Amino acid sequence: MPNLAKQKNAAGKLIEFGMIRHTADEIAHRNHTDKGERPLRFQGQGKLLLALSQEDGLSQKELATRLNLTVQSTAEFVNKLVKKDLVTKEKSTTDRRKTIIRLTDQGRAAAETETAKVPEFLTTLTDTELDQLTSILTKINANLYDEINTADDTKSSKVQQAVSDWLRDWFL
């Protein structure tokens, strides 16, 4: 049985990482060359671009479902991406109630650029440390998937598919 104090220390480090990462992201945003723009990676807009780069021409509802976002959030992200000329909106030819979202050439280029980036903080780790971190996170994620499956087996497959779709092109 692992030492409780060590478990609490590790939990504290995970919380600390989340807090520091948030602050570092905010600083990066303030210092970004386009002051009003956040880098798209890992943000709602970036998730939409990634999903569309994997399968273009999805409806807003399909995007919301795939990314586990509300329809309202998805619509807001789509509208921001339209203003940036990264996606277009068009009515479905088969069902006029649906709005189909498509990447522009500029949007496809942005998605490709973002998926090629690796978080700066990972560059401080050696190959051995990266292998260790990957192994540890894989074990933790497997345990979390098991917890989700035990609590709600229908949600488990949905979460695993969403994660798999989202990560397909990111860092793999």
ABEGO torsion letter per residue (X at the ends): XBBAAAAAAAAAAAAAAAAAAAAAAAAAAAABABAABBBABGBAAAAAAAAAAABBGBBAAAAAAAAGBBAAAAAAAAAAAAAAGABBBBBBAABAABBBBBBBAAAAAAAAAAAABBBAAAAABBAAAAAAAAAAAAAAAAAAAAAAAAABAAAAAAAAAAAAAAAAABGX
